[in-house]
Amino acid sequence: MNRADLLTYDLLQEPADKWLELHVYLSRDSSANAPGRLSLNRQPWARQILRTIRDPHSREVYMVMGAQTGKTTLMLLTWMLFARFFPQPCLIGLSTDPLADRLVNLRLKPMLRDNPDWGRLLPPANKGKSNMVLFPGMPTFYTGARTPDKLASFPAPLLLLDEVSKWQSGSKREAHPFLLVKERVKSFARHKIVCSSTPTVKEDAFYQGYWHSSREHYFMPCPHCGAFIPFEFSSATVRWTPGGTLDDVRRSAHYVCPQCSGEIWDRDKARMMQAGRWEAENAEAPAGVHGYHVNSLYSPYVSFGDVAVEFVKANASVIKTEALRNFYNSWLALPWEVVVKRLSQKTIRELVSGNGAFIKGSLPAAPLRYIVAGMDPGVDGCNYVTCAVEVLPGLDGVKLHVLDWGKLAGNRTTETGEGPGSFALSKKYGEEQIDVVFIDSGYSTADIYAECAAFPPEFLNPCKGTTAAHGVCGHSRIASHPDLQLATYNDTALKTALENMKQEKKIVLPCDVDEDFIHGISGQELKENARGERRWKELKDDHYNDCLKLCLLSTWYLLQDVYFTDRAALEEELGAGPPL
């Protein structure tokens, strides 16, 4: 196939990344790290991103990326791809006008000049309005975000937005510039928003957009055990010889597989990444909304040693907080938060009962008042935890003795399968039955409501956490099921109460508790962002902790009447009761 034939090759028969590799040349001006014919062999994770951008069904693509990962180059390649095959008005947005000028005049235009075949196909009309690049069929307006009137002046079906987390409005009367510019596509039935940035804080408009996307991470096979793992920076995964110079840190730094503890060195990265795959974290993302997370550990131009040295330097800096913030934002592509509280597995192991008779499924030798359960439905079944409630004397609150935990195969009771309601209603511990169950209704909401309605009133209760800044618990009616009430709770307040109980040893684990459960209720972190707001970090595999949290909610529900209407009777019976 000759060059002329290649240029007319139908993109529908060639993936976007392959087509770009055939037709794009990068000069040193447009790509200082890798000038020459475009090749994605060292960044194979970029292939899927470009294919998603080209996919007509994708509407929004969020790229949360660290330093030296090539996010701006991906933006330029997107422009070239659309200019060649899907020409349409385009808006390029950066944080300031000078940065927008620099991107277009020092990177985009040189890239076009360096590709003469493109020049013949898409001859630039360089005489045009200010902040405009007039290509046939692809008029492109570029601007900074500090002037909202400019963002609002050019409707376009294609938005290419870079470093969005650094955007600031020049007017307090306007919404965030990112939200304003997204309005520019409303009048187009088919549109696409492609945006990238290193993050700043989790509450930022760009990061919130990513958070509600598919949130995909790149997993690669470990060269030792074959398990698919992502590159994530932590004290357990990136290690180096302590006590040496920065050069010693750089030379000795390597990655440790979290599955087999095998050492992974820079020479292994390329082979691992070639065999990698993207895995979505958010199964509930809207159709067509994709998000990709790439930290600097994935960069072919950054070694494990470079990242380790940057972390060591940040910790030793006289402006440590700001240096660490930059490390998290620019290198790890993570929003900045300070860990206020962290519970280690050592703390959790101290909760294991010393009484050898208290084993899973049995009742402890303690004065018990209720048995409660918390349930957390999901894609592959319903996790559950049951606890016995001991009311402590005086003002010491309650103690939860964990009786049982596991996973049910389904989220609904059917003629052929056990579900949350039938399990809880039939389950016994000795001669005691479960008094009340709270089940999270955030997943498969309609099914959970139907399951709750099929059992005795106030036995199986749907609930949902909120991120409200104030309040603890509440309830509301459910329109589709008038006999049910949806219990709502402040997630931060409830989780804080649970973690405090762990620290105070008011959670008791049976002596034969397994590692899966210990892992499931460990590692909780309370973080504070740059605005001083505190929230518990969301963890992937803490279903048992969520269930335990709902056991505490069940306890509050059962004891509320006693606390507020019959306190004297409770004190007469037990000496006192827990403060709620």
N, C-alpha and C positions, 0 to 999 in steps of 0.2 A: 504493500500500500504506500503510494507516494505521499509527499507532504500535503499537496492540495487535497487529496482524498481524505487525509487525516483531519484536515480543518473542517471538512463538511460532514464528518462522521456524526451520526445521530446520537445525541446524548442519552436518548432513551435506551440505546443498546450498550452504553458504556457508563459505568458508575461515575459520579461527579469527580471523585478523587482521581480516578484513573485518567479521565479526560484532561483534568488540569495538569497532571504530571506529563502528559503528552504535549501540551501546548503552552505551558507557562515557563518563562525564564525569569529568574530573580537576579537582579544586579546587586552589587554591594550596597547601593543606595537604598533599595527596597528591602534587602535582607542581609544585614551585615554578618550574621552568624553562618549562613549557608547560601552564598551566591552560586548561581549556575542553574541548570535545569531543575525545576521543582521535583523534589523527591520526599515522600512522606514515610520512607522506610524506617527512619529513626524516630518518627512520631506516628506509629500506626494507629494510635488511639484517635488521631485527627480524622481518619477516614470516615468513621461512622458519623462524626459531627457534620462533615461536609455533605454526606449522603442524606442526613436528616434535614439539613438546610435546603437541599435541592428538592426534597420530597414535597409535592404539592399539597399533601395533607397536613404538613406541619405549619403551625401558625405563629408560635413563639419559640425561640431557642435562646436559652440562657447559658452562658459560658462563664462559670466561676473559676478563674484561673490564677495561678501564681506567677511570680516573676520568671522571665525567660522561657515561657511555655509557648509563645507564638500566637497569642490571641489576636494581635493586630494583623498579623499576616493572614490569619483565617478570615478576618473581616475583608481584607483586600481581595482574597481569592473568591469570597462570596460575591463581591461587586463584579469581578470579571466573569464569573459564571452566569450571573443574571444578565449582564450586558451582552453576552454572546448568545444566550438561548432564550431568555425571558426578559427582554428590554422593557423597562417601565420607569416612571419617575421614582427617584430615590432620594432619601434624606439621610445624610451622615451627621451624626451628632457627637460632640465631645464636650468636655467640661468647660472649655473656654474657646473663644474665637482663635487665638494664636495656635492652640493645639490642633484645632480643626484645619487651619491653614497649613500647618506643618504636615499633617497626615496626607492631605490631598496633593500639595505641591512638592513635598520631598519624598513621598513614598508611592502614592497612587500614580501620578503622572510619570515619574521615572519608570515604574513597572510597565506602563503602556508603551513608553518610548522604546524600552528594551525588548519588546515583543513585536517585531515588524509585521508579522502575520496579523496580529490584532489590529495594528495600525491601518492595514488595508481593509480589514473587515469593518472596523469601527473608527473611521477617521475623526479625530477630535475637532470640534468647532471651538477653538480657544477664545474667540471673541464673544463675550457674553456679559451677563450681569455680574455684579459683585457677588462673591460667595457661590457662584454657579459654575459647573462644568457641563457644557452642552454637547453631549454625545448623541448621535442619532438614536431616537427611541429611548434614551436613557438620560434625560436631564437630571443632574445631580446637584442638590443644594446642600451645602455644608455650613455648620454654624456651631457656636458654643451654647451652653445651656444657661448662661447667666442672663440672657435676654429672652424672656418668655414670648415676646411678640414675634421674634424671629422663628421660634419653634412652631408657633401657631400659623405662620404665614405660608407654609408650603405643604399642602396635603400630598401624601405619597403612599402607594401601596407597599413600598419596601423601606424599612427603617434599619439602618446600620448604626448602632449606638455603642460607643467604646468608653471604658472607665466610668460607667454609670454611677457607681457608688461615690465617686468624687464630685458629682454634679451638685451645685448649690444654686438656689434661686436668688436672683437679684432683687426680688420683691417679696415681702412677707404676706402680701395680699393674694399671692398666687399659690396654687398647689405645687407639690414637688415637680420639678421639670420632667422627670421620667414619666410621671402620670400624665402630664400635659402632652408630651410628645406622642404617647400612645394613642391619644385622641385623633391624631392626624390620619389614621388608617380607617376610621369608621365608615367613610363613604365608599370604601372599596370592598366588594363582596369577597374577593380573594386578596389577602394581604399577608405579609410576613414581617415579623419583628425579630431581628437578630441582635442580641446585646451581649456584651462581655464586660467583665470588671474583676479586679481584685476586691474582695468585700471589705467593709469597714465594721459595721455593727449588724446584728441580726435583724433589728427593726428597720433597717434601711429599705426603701421601696424596691430597689433592685434585688436585694437578697430575699425579700419576701416573695417576689415573683419567682425566683429560683426555688424557694422552699415549697411552693405549691406546684412546682413542675414535677417531672418524673424523677428528678434527683438521681442521676446515674453516676456510678463510679466504675473505674476500670480495674478489673480483676485479672491477674496473671498467674500462671502455674508456677509454684515454687520449684526450683531446679532439683530439690532434694526429695520432697514428698509428693509433689504434683498437686497439692491442694491449691485452689484458686484464692489468691489473696490480693488486696489492694495495697498500695504504698501509703502508709499513714505514719506520721511522725509521733513518737512517744518514747519514753525512757526504756520501754520494753522492746521497741522495734529498731531504733537507730542507736547503735552503741559504738563507743570508741574507748581507747585507752585513757583513763583519767590521769590528771596530774602532770601532763606534758605540755609542750608548747602548742601553739595553733597549728604548726606544721605537723606535729605528732597527731593531733586530733584529725586533721585532714587525711593523713596517710592511713590511720587505723580505723576510720569510720566505716561501718558496713551495716547492712540491714539484717534483721533476725526474723525468720519466719515465725509467726505467732502459733502455727500449728505444730511444727516439728523442731523448732529452735535451730534450724539449719542456718548457717551464715551465707548471706547473699552479698556479692561484691559488685562494683560498678561494671565489671566485665560481663556479668550475668544479665544486666538490665535489658539490653537490646533483644536477646533471645526470648526473654520472658514477655516483653511487650509485644513481640510479633505474634505470640500465641494467646494474647489477651482478649477479653471480651467485656462489653459494657453490661452492667447489671443495674436495673432500676430499683430504687429504694422505696419510692412512693407509688404504690399500686393504684391509688385513688386520684392520680393527676388527671386533669381534664384532657380529653383527646386533643392531640396536636400541640401540646405544651411540653416541651422537652428541656431538661436541664442537665448540664455536664459539669462535673467537678474535677479539676486537674491541678494538683499542687506541684511545686517545683521539683519534687522527687522524680516526677515523670519526664522532666526535661532532659534531652540528650546532651545539653550544654552545662548541666549542673550535676555534680557528683554528690554521693552521700556525704563526703567530707566537706563539700561546700556548705551544705545545709547544717551539718554539725557545727562547723566553725561559726556560721552566722548566729546560731543559737547560743554558743558559748560567749561570743562577743556581746550579744544582747544582754545576757545575764551579768556580765562584768561591767556594763556601761554605767556611767554616772547618771544617765537618764534611763535607768533600767525599764521603767514602765513603758515609756514611749518606744524604746528599742524593741521590747518584746511585742508590743502592739504591732509594730511594723513587720516583725518576723511572722506573726500569726497571719496578718493580712496579706502581705506581699509574697511570702514564701510558702506558707501552708494553705493559702486561699481560704482562711477561716475568719469569721467575724471575731472581733476582740471581746473577750469576757474574762473576768478575774474569778478564779475558783475561791469561793468563800468557805465552802465546807465540802469535804470529800470523805466518804465512808469506805474504808478498805476492807478486803476480805478478812484481814486479821480481826477487825471489829466484829464482823459477822460471825466468825468462828467462835468468838467468845460467848455467843448467844446459845450455843449448843448445851443442852441440859446435861448435868452430871449424874442424873438419875437414870441408870441403865434400864429401868422398867418403862420409862417414857419413850416409846418407839412410835414410828409412823403408824397412824391408824388407831392408836390407843389413847385413852384419856389420862391426863396427868393427875398426880396426887395433889390436887389444889381445890379450894372451894370455888366451883365454877357457877356462873350465872346463866350463860347462853352459849350456844354454838352458832357461829355465823360463817358465811361463805362469800367470797368475792370471785367474779368470773370475768374473763376477758376474751371475747370471741375474736376469731381471725380467719384468714384465708384457709388455713389447714386444720381448723378445729377450734375448740373452746378451752382455754386454760382455766384452771380453778385452783383455789386454795381455801381450806377450811381451818377455822381457829376456834378454840375454846376461850371464852372471855372470863377472866378473873377480875373482880372489882376489888381494888386494894383499899385497905383501911386509911383513915385520915383523909388527906387531900392529895394522895399519891396517884390518883387516876386509875387506869386499868392496865392489865397485863394480858397479852395475847399469846396463847400457847398454840403453835402451829401443829395441827393434827394430820393434815393430808394435803397432797398437791398432785397435779397431773394434767392430762389433756383429754378431753372428750373428742370423739371423731367428728361430730357435727354440732351445728349451732341451733338446731331445731329438733324437738322430739317428734318422731314419726312412728308408724306402726312397726317399722323394721329396725329403728335405731334409737339409741338413748340420746337425749339432749340435756341441756342445762337444767330444765325444770324437773324432768323425770329422775335424773340423777340425784338432785338435791332432795327431792321429796322422799325417795326411797333409802337414801344413805343413812346408816346408823353407826354410832360410835358407842359400843357397849349397848345400853338400852336407850341412849339419847339420840334425838333427831336434830337436824339443822333447824334453827328457829327462823332465820331470815337470810335472804341472798340479795346482793346487789350485783347487777350485771351491766357492763359497759355497753351502751347502745350506739356508739360512734360508728361501728362497722355493721353492715347489713341491718340497718335500723329497722326496716319494716318487719324482717324476720324476728328480730329480738322483741319488738313490741307484741307480735302475734304469739310468741313463746310465753311471754310474761302474762298475757291475757288468758292463756289456757290453764293457768294454775290458780290456786286459792288467792284471794285478794291480799295484797301486801306481803306475799311470801317471796315471789321473784320480782324484783323491782328494777326497772331500767334506770340508768343514771348516765350523766354526761358531765365531764369536767369543763370548767371555764377558765379563762385567763384574766378574769376581772381583778382589778387592783384592790378591791375591798370586798368584805363579806366572806362567809365561809360556806354556808349551805342554803339551799332554797328548793322550791319545787314548782312545777307548772303542769297544767293539764295537757293531755295529748288529744288533738282533735280527732284522730282516726280511732282512738280507743278511749272513750270518755271515762271508763272505769279505772284507767291507769293514771298514775302521776309520774312525771319525769323528775327524778331527783337531780338537782344540779349542785355542784360543789366547786369551790375555788381550789384548783389543782395544786397551786403553790402552797396554800395553807394546809391542805390535807397531807401532801407529801412531806412538808416540813414537820408536821406533828408525828408522822410515822418515823421519819429519820431520827427525830429526837427520842422517840421510844426505843429505837435500836441502840442509841448511845447510852440511854439510861437502863439498858438491859430489861426492858419491859416487853420485849419479844423473846419468846423461848422456843428453841428448835429441838425436835426429838434427837436422841443420841445417835440414831442411824440416818440422819439427814444426808442426802447425796450431794455430790459436787454440782450437779446441774441446778439444784435449788439454791445452793450457796452462791453460785455465779449469778443466778437470776435476780437476787436481791442485794447484790454488792455493786460497788462502783458508782453509786449515785453522787452527782456533783451539783452543788448550788453555785451558780455563776452570777457575777455582777457585770453588766455591760458598761460602756463608757458614760451612759446617762445615769448610772447609779441604780438601775432597775435590776431586781434579782429574780432569777428563774432557775428551776432545776433543769439540767441538761437532759434532752431527749435521748434515750438509749435504744438500740435496736432490739436487744434480747432481754428486756426486763419485764416480760409478761407476768412472771410470778410476783414481781414487786408491785405491779399494777393491781394484781388480785389481792395481795396483802393490804394494799392501800384501801381497797373496797371492803375488806373485812373490817378495817377501822371505821369506815363510813357506816357499815352495818351496825357496829357497836354504838356509834353515836345515835343512830336512828332508834335503836332499842332502848337506850338509856335516857333519851331526851325527856320523856314524861316524868321519870323518876327524879331527874335533876331539877326540873323546873316546877313541878306540881306536887311532888310527894317527897321532898328532900328529908323531912323529919322522919318519915317512915324508913327511908333508906339508912339514915344515920342510926336509927334505933336498931336496925337489923345488922348493920355492918360496922358501925362506928362512925362512918362518913362515906363520902363517895367522891368519884373523880370530878374535877372541875372541867366543864366543857366550854 
